[in-house]
Amino acid sequence: MTIWVDGRPIRTRTLKSTVGDVLAEMNIALLGEDYALPALDAPLQPDMQIRVVRVQRDLRILQTPIPFETRWEPDPELELDTEVLAQEGIPGVRERHSLVTLEDGLEVRSQLTADFVARPPQPRIYKYGTKVVVRTLDTPSGPIQYWRKIRMFATSYSASTAGVPRSSPWYGRTRCGQPMRFGIVAVDPRIIPLGTNVYVPGYGQGLACDTGSAIVGKRIDLGYDDNNLKFWRGWVDVYLLPPVPQNIRYRLN
């Protein structure tokens, strides 16, 4: 007969009568959950093939990261438009434990035994300032007070360049109903509320009283009369003048 054990064949002869007897005769031990094919009590036959199956159980641990979230928290001690990193984010760890059964080194079964969060994620926390400080800016026309400064991309327009046909009842009218003129500026109301007085170096004071399809985010369109239109295209500092509104959008990004 041939006994297949531990990856190799053993050819032998025997006068024993069962599979278990011949394995004992050959000093082949079944340990733990090892088993034989045919079974130990099976009678022997001439030219029989016996297979000893080694059974092994392993604990498999699979770790997967848990992404951390980013949180923004207001801080009344920080000045407006100031942001600081208060806490670094750390990914969490999820563990899945499985009991794996191997027969002669090949996986035949896997049973999930545990699934849990081994380490919860730690959020990344930014603090943003809500403290409004009114400052003074010296200008060619004298000092002015402002409560916020925003870096914005400036362009310019007039009634005839605003893209509204002359036949339209809205030609030469702004979003808030005023006639188009120098001193009217178009903004994104999510950044600068309509009705806000602003100051732009090189332009002067303006009233946020208009909007535009291309004026999104940190964009500002400086208004002119048709006969005095000047070309603007570049980054400028825009100063928001008092009064300070009650509802402030503290984070502009």
C-alpha positions in Angstrom: 0.0 0.0 0.0 1.0 3.7 -0.3 0.6 6.1 2.6 0.6 9.8 1.6 1.8 11.9 4.6 3.4 15.3 5.1 3.7 15.8 1.3 5.5 12.6 0.4 4.4 9.0 -0.4 5.5 6.0 1.8 5.3 2.6 0.0 5.0 -0.3 2.5 3.8 -3.8 3.1 1.8 -4.9 6.2 0.0 -7.8 7.8 -2.3 -5.4 9.7 -6.0 -5.3 9.1 -7.1 -1.6 9.5 -5.8 1.8 8.5 -5.2 2.8 12.1 -3.1 -0.4 12.7 -0.8 0.3 9.8 -0.4 3.9 10.7 0.6 2.8 14.2 3.0 0.3 12.8 4.7 3.0 10.7 4.8 5.4 13.7 2.6 7.9 11.9 0.7 9.8 14.6 -2.5 11.8 14.1 -2.3 14.9 16.2 -5.1 17.3 17.2 -7.7 17.2 14.4 -5.6 15.2 11.9 -7.5 12.5 10.1 -7.0 9.7 7.7 -8.7 8.8 4.4 -10.1 6.2 4.5 -11.0 6.3 8.2 -8.9 4.6 10.9 -11.3 1.7 11.2 -11.5 1.0 7.5 -10.2 -2.5 6.5 -7.0 -2.7 4.4 -7.1 -3.7 0.8 -4.3 -4.6 -1.6 -2.6 -1.6 -3.3 -4.6 0.7 -1.0 -4.0 4.5 -1.1 -4.1 6.0 2.4 -3.9 9.8 2.9 -3.0 11.4 6.3 -4.5 14.9 6.4 -2.7 17.3 8.7 -5.2 19.8 10.1 -4.0 23.2 11.4 -6.0 26.1 12.8 -4.6 29.6 12.6 -6.0 32.9 13.9 -5.9 35.5 11.2 -6.1 39.1 12.1 -6.9 41.7 9.4 -6.5 45.4 10.3 -8.0 48.1 8.2 -7.7 51.8 8.7 -10.7 54.0 9.6 -10.5 57.4 8.1 -10.6 60.4 10.5 -12.9 63.3 9.9 -12.0 67.0 9.8 -13.9 69.3 12.1 -13.9 73.1 12.3 -14.7 74.7 15.6 -15.2 78.4 16.4 -12.9 80.1 18.8 -13.9 83.5 20.2 -10.3 84.1 21.3 -9.0 83.9 17.8 -9.2 86.9 15.5 -11.5 86.7 12.4 -10.0 84.9 9.4 -7.4 83.2 11.6 -7.2 79.4 11.6 -5.0 77.1 13.7 -4.6 73.4 13.8 -5.8 72.4 17.3 -5.5 68.6 17.0 -3.9 66.2 14.5 -6.1 63.6 13.0 -5.2 60.0 13.5 -6.8 57.1 11.6 -8.6 54.5 13.6 -8.1 50.7 13.3 -10.7 48.1 12.7 -9.8 44.5 13.4 -11.4 41.3 12.0 -10.4 38.0 13.6 -10.9 34.8 11.6 -10.2 31.2 12.5 -8.7 29.6 9.4 -8.6 25.9 8.9 -5.8 24.5 6.8 -5.6 20.9 5.5 -2.2 20.0 4.3 -1.4 23.7 4.1 -4.4 24.6 2.0 -7.1 26.8 3.4 -10.5 25.0 3.4 -12.5 27.1 5.8 -12.5 30.5 7.4 -14.8 31.5 10.3 -15.2 35.1 11.4 -14.9 35.2 15.2 -14.6 38.9 16.0 -15.1 42.3 14.3 -14.5 45.4 16.3 -12.9 48.8 16.4 -9.5 48.3 18.0 -8.7 52.1 18.0 -11.3 54.8 17.2 -10.2 57.5 14.9 -9.2 60.9 16.3 -10.6 63.8 14.3 -8.4 66.6 12.9 -9.7 69.8 14.5 -9.1 73.3 13.2 -10.1 76.3 15.2 -11.3 79.4 13.4 -11.5 82.9 14.8 -14.8 84.7 15.5 -13.3 87.8 17.2 -13.9 90.9 15.1 -11.3 93.7 15.5 -11.9 97.1 13.9 -8.7 98.6 12.5 -7.8 101.9 10.8 -6.3 102.1 7.3 -4.6 105.2 6.0 -5.8 106.1 2.5 -5.2 109.0 0.1 -8.6 110.4 1.2 -7.8 110.0 4.9 -8.1 107.3 7.5 -10.9 104.8 7.3 -12.0 102.0 9.6 -12.5 98.4 8.5 -13.4 95.2 10.2 -12.3 92.6 7.6 -9.8 92.4 4.8 -10.3 89.9 2.0 -7.8 89.1 -0.8 -9.9 89.1 -4.0 -9.5 89.0 -7.8 -10.7 92.2 -9.3 -12.2 93.0 -12.7 -14.2 96.0 -13.9 -17.4 96.7 -15.8 -19.9 99.3 -16.8 -23.5 99.2 -18.0 -22.6 98.6 -21.6 -20.1 95.8 -20.7 -22.3 94.0 -18.3 -23.8 91.7 -20.9 -27.4 93.1 -20.6 -29.0 94.2 -23.9 -30.0 97.9 -24.1 -33.6 96.8 -24.8 -33.8 95.0 -21.5 -35.6 96.8 -18.6 -32.7 95.8 -16.4 -30.1 97.6 -18.6 -28.0 99.9 -16.5 -29.7 98.6 -13.3 -27.9 96.7 -10.5 -29.1 93.8 -8.5 -30.4 96.0 -5.7 -32.2 98.3 -8.1 -29.8 101.2 -8.2 -28.6 102.8 -11.5 -25.2 101.5 -12.6 -22.4 104.0 -11.8 -18.9 104.4 -10.4 -18.9 103.2 -6.8 -21.1 100.2 -7.4 -19.3 96.8 -7.1 -20.5 93.3 -7.9 -19.7 90.5 -5.5 -20.7 87.0 -4.5 -23.2 87.6 -1.6 -21.9 84.5 0.1 -18.6 86.3 0.5 -19.7 89.9 0.9 -23.3 90.6 1.8 -25.1 93.0 -0.5 -25.3 96.5 1.1 -21.8 96.3 2.5 -19.5 99.3 2.0 -16.0 98.4 0.8 -12.8 100.1 0.1 -10.4 99.0 -2.7 -7.0 100.7 -3.0 -6.7 102.4 -6.3 -10.5 102.5 -6.8 -11.9 103.9 -3.6 -15.0 103.2 -1.7 -17.8 101.1 -3.2 -21.2 99.7 -2.3 -21.7 95.9 -2.8 -25.0 96.3 -4.8 -24.7 94.0 -7.7 -23.9 90.4 -8.7 -22.8 88.5 -11.8 -22.7 85.0 -13.2 -18.9 85.1 -13.3 -18.6 86.8 -9.9 -18.3 83.7 -7.8 -16.2 83.2 -4.6 -13.5 85.7 -4.0 -14.2 87.8 -7.1 -15.1 91.5 -7.2 -16.3 93.5 -10.3 -15.6 97.2 -9.9 -18.3 99.4 -11.5 -17.7 102.5 -13.7 -19.7 104.9 -15.8 -19.4 104.0 -19.5 -17.3 107.1 -20.3 -14.8 106.4 -17.5 -14.3 102.6 -17.6 -10.9 101.5 -16.5 -9.5 98.0 -17.0 -8.9 95.9 -13.9 -7.6 92.4 -13.8 -5.6 91.3 -10.8 -5.5 90.6 -7.1 -6.4 93.3 -4.6 -7.2 93.7 -0.9 -10.8 94.5 -0.3 -11.6 96.2 3.0 -15.1 95.8 4.5 -16.2 98.9 6.3 -18.4 99.3 9.4 -21.1 98.7 10.6 -20.2 95.1 11.4 -23.2 92.9 10.4 -24.9 90.7 13.0 -24.6 87.5 10.9 -21.0 87.0 9.8 -19.8 84.2 7.7 -16.7 83.4 9.7 -15.2 81.0 7.2 -15.0 82.1 3.6 -13.3 79.0 2.2 
